[in-house]
Amino acid sequence: MSNALLAKNKFGFVDGTLLRPEPDSADLAIWIKNNSMIISWIFNSLDSSLHDSVVFFDTAREIWVDLEERLSQGNAPRVHQLRTEIVNTQQKDMSIAAYYTKLKGLWDEYNAYSQIPPCTCGSAKAIAVEKEKEKVHQFLMGLNEKYNVKSNNKLQRQEGQPLLKQLHLLHPKTT
């Protein structure tokens, strides 16, 4: 929802930076129209079980704050869930491409929660390489047995290559 509001230049209605104009302002009618539109966007994006609890709010900001207070939780439970899913993801009956895509989605979401401060010491590249190696090993651990011997031998020789390039060695049609 935040991305949609930002894209439409309407996030100020929910974050409190775009306040309701004074009653005699020429901008009031436009503000009311936009506020109503955003309320409908939020309302339509909610599960129907939440509708009754927000229907009587007058501003998108009030709805946003109420939902944020009631529904927001710390990131720790989701981060834990993601790490568990990453560790437990196995190829099973998926193609290599589908297996990689599933892991990549989990990795990307996990990285979105990362709160690593910007590097000022010049070690960012080394850290990125280590993270990439960790992903390769995680990927290999979940591969079906038929790929394991072949993949370990090929990928060990290619250490330092980006993960997608390494996967191409396993199955040229996956990338």
C-alpha positions as CSV (number, residue, x, y, z in Angstrom):
1,M,0.0,0.0,0.0
2,S,2.8,2.4,0.8
3,N,4.4,1.9,-2.6
4,A,1.0,2.6,-4.3
5,L,0.5,5.8,-2.3
6,L,4.1,6.9,-2.9
7,A,3.7,6.3,-6.7
8,K,0.5,8.4,-6.8
9,N,2.1,11.1,-4.6
10,K,-0.5,10.5,-1.9
11,F,1.6,9.2,1.0
12,G,1.3,12.6,2.7
13,F,-2.3,11.8,3.4
14,V,-1.4,8.9,5.6
15,D,1.9,10.0,7.1
16,G,0.5,13.2,8.4
17,T,2.5,15.6,6.2
18,L,-0.4,16.7,4.1
19,L,-2.9,18.2,6.6
20,R,-6.5,19.1,5.9
21,P,-6.7,22.7,4.7
22,E,-8.6,25.4,6.6
23,P,-12.4,25.5,6.0
24,D,-12.1,28.6,3.9
25,S,-9.2,27.3,1.7
26,A,-9.6,26.9,-2.0
27,D,-7.8,23.5,-1.7
28,L,-10.3,22.0,0.7
29,A,-12.5,20.4,-1.9
30,I,-9.5,18.8,-3.7
31,W,-8.1,17.6,-0.4
32,I,-11.5,16.0,0.6
33,K,-11.7,14.3,-2.8
34,N,-8.2,12.8,-2.5
35,N,-8.7,11.8,1.1
36,S,-11.9,10.0,0.2
37,M,-10.2,8.2,-2.7
38,I,-7.3,7.1,-0.4
39,I,-9.8,5.9,2.2
40,S,-11.5,3.7,-0.4
41,W,-8.1,2.3,-1.6
42,I,-7.2,1.4,2.0
43,F,-10.7,0.0,2.7
44,N,-10.7,-2.1,-0.4
45,S,-7.3,-3.5,0.4
46,L,-8.3,-4.7,3.8
47,D,-9.7,-8.1,4.8
48,S,-13.4,-7.7,5.1
49,S,-13.2,-8.6,8.8
50,L,-11.5,-5.3,9.4
51,H,-14.1,-3.1,7.6
52,D,-16.3,-2.5,10.6
53,S,-13.4,-1.2,12.7
54,V,-12.4,1.5,10.2
55,V,-15.6,2.6,8.5
56,F,-16.3,5.6,10.7
57,F,-12.9,7.3,10.5
58,D,-13.0,10.6,8.6
59,T,-9.4,10.7,7.3
60,A,-7.0,8.3,5.7
61,R,-4.5,9.3,8.3
62,E,-6.8,8.2,11.2
63,I,-7.3,4.8,9.5
64,W,-3.6,4.4,8.8
65,V,-2.6,5.2,12.4
66,D,-5.3,2.9,13.8
67,L,-4.3,0.0,11.6
68,E,-0.6,0.6,12.3
69,E,-1.2,0.5,16.0
70,R,-3.4,-2.7,15.9
71,L,-1.6,-4.7,13.2
72,S,2.0,-3.8,13.3
73,Q,4.3,-6.2,15.0
74,G,8.0,-6.3,15.3
75,N,10.0,-7.8,12.4
76,A,11.6,-10.4,14.6
77,P,8.8,-13.0,14.1
78,R,8.8,-12.6,10.3
79,V,12.6,-12.6,10.2
80,H,12.6,-15.9,12.2
81,Q,10.0,-17.4,9.9
82,L,12.0,-16.4,6.8
83,R,15.2,-17.8,8.1
84,T,13.4,-21.1,9.0
85,E,11.9,-21.2,5.5
86,I,15.2,-20.6,3.9
87,V,16.9,-23.3,5.9
88,N,14.1,-25.8,5.3
89,T,13.6,-25.2,1.5
90,Q,14.3,-28.2,-0.6
91,Q,14.2,-28.7,-4.3
92,K,12.0,-31.9,-4.1
93,D,9.9,-32.0,-7.3
94,M,10.7,-28.4,-8.4
95,S,12.9,-27.7,-11.4
96,I,16.3,-26.0,-10.6
97,A,14.9,-22.7,-11.9
98,A,11.7,-22.9,-9.7
99,Y,13.8,-24.0,-6.7
100,Y,16.2,-21.1,-7.2
101,T,13.3,-18.6,-7.7
102,K,11.7,-19.7,-4.5
103,L,14.9,-19.3,-2.5
104,K,15.6,-16.0,-4.2
105,G,12.2,-14.7,-3.1
106,L,12.9,-15.7,0.5
107,W,16.4,-14.2,0.4
108,D,15.1,-10.9,-1.1
109,E,12.4,-10.6,1.5
110,Y,14.9,-11.4,4.3
111,N,17.3,-8.8,2.9
112,A,14.5,-6.2,3.0
113,Y,14.4,-6.6,6.8
114,S,18.2,-6.2,7.1
115,Q,19.3,-3.3,9.2
116,I,23.0,-3.3,8.5
117,P,24.3,0.2,8.6
118,P,26.2,1.6,5.6
119,C,29.8,0.5,5.5
120,T,32.5,3.1,6.0
121,C,35.5,0.8,6.4
122,G,35.6,-0.6,2.8
123,S,34.6,-4.1,3.8
124,A,31.2,-4.0,2.0
125,K,32.5,-6.0,-1.0
126,A,34.0,-8.7,1.1
127,I,30.8,-9.0,3.1
128,A,28.7,-9.2,-0.1
129,V,31.0,-12.0,-1.4
130,E,30.5,-13.9,1.9
131,K,26.8,-13.5,1.7
132,E,26.8,-14.8,-1.9
133,K,28.9,-17.9,-0.8
134,E,26.3,-18.5,2.0
135,K,23.5,-18.5,-0.6
136,V,25.4,-20.9,-2.8
137,H,25.9,-23.4,0.1
138,Q,22.2,-23.0,1.1
139,F,21.2,-23.7,-2.5
140,L,23.4,-26.7,-2.7
141,M,22.1,-28.1,0.6
142,G,18.5,-28.1,-0.7
143,L,19.3,-29.7,-4.1
144,N,18.1,-33.1,-5.0
145,E,20.7,-35.8,-4.6
146,K,21.1,-36.3,-8.4
147,Y,22.6,-32.8,-8.7
148,N,24.6,-32.8,-5.5
149,V,27.9,-34.5,-6.6
150,K,28.0,-32.7,-10.0
151,S,27.1,-29.4,-8.5
152,N,29.6,-29.5,-5.7
153,N,32.5,-30.2,-8.0
154,K,31.5,-27.6,-10.6
155,L,30.6,-24.9,-8.1
156,Q,33.7,-25.3,-5.9
157,R,35.8,-24.5,-9.0
158,Q,33.7,-21.4,-9.7
159,E,33.8,-19.8,-6.2
160,G,33.6,-16.1,-6.4
161,Q,31.3,-16.1,-9.4
162,P,27.8,-14.7,-9.0
163,L,25.2,-17.3,-8.0
164,L,23.3,-17.1,-11.2
165,K,26.4,-17.8,-13.2
166,Q,27.2,-20.8,-11.0
167,L,23.7,-22.2,-11.5
168,H,24.1,-22.0,-15.2
169,L,26.9,-24.6,-14.8
170,L,24.4,-27.0,-13.3
171,H,21.7,-26.7,-15.9
172,P,22.3,-24.4,-18.9
173,K,18.5,-23.9,-19.4
174,T,17.8,-22.5,-15.9
175,T,19.1,-19.0,-16.3
